[in-house]
C-alpha cells in the first residue's frame, strides 16, 4: 500500500500539489475561458468555418441570377444558367469532404455539438420547407431537436427559419 501512495505523489496528474498549480483548477468547467472550452472542438470549428464559407459562396452564385441588368435571350439565359450550375457543382465538390469530416469528427463541447446540428439542418433542410404544424411527427422531432441544440450552442441555422413563406417559394437564403 505504501507503493500506491508514492505512485500518486509521483504522478503529477493526480498530485494535489499539481492540481493546485494548474491554472485551470481555479475555474469550474463553466467558468474557464471560452477559448479553452473550444480547444477540444478546434477541428470542428475550423471545419465549420470552411462549411459556412462555401455555403456563402453558393448563395452568392445563386444571387447572381437576379443581378443581370440586361435582358438575356433564351440561348444566353440557358448558357448563364448552365454556367451557374457548373460553378455551384464545383463548390459542392469542395463541400463534400468538409461535410464528411463534420459528420465523423466527434463533438466534445456544446459548440461542437452545435456545429454538427447546423450541418444536420443543412442536410435535412427540407424539414424547414413547411410550417412545423403541417409536418410529420418524425420530421418535426428532428427539426425541433436541431433547433434546440443550435439555440443552446448559439449557432444559427444555415438558412432563415423565419422566412418559411419565402422558403416555400425556393427563396431560402443562408443566414450564417
Secondary structure, 3 states (H helix, E strand, C coil): CHHHHHHHHHCCCCCHHHHHHCHHHHCCCCCCCHHHHHHHHHHHHHHHHHHHHHHHHHHHHHHHHHHCCCCCCHHHHHHHHHHHHHHHHHHHHHHHHHHHHHHHCCCCCHHHHHHHHHHHHHHCHHHHCCCHHHCCHHHHHHHHHHHHHHHHHCCCCCCCCCCHHHHHCCCCCCCC
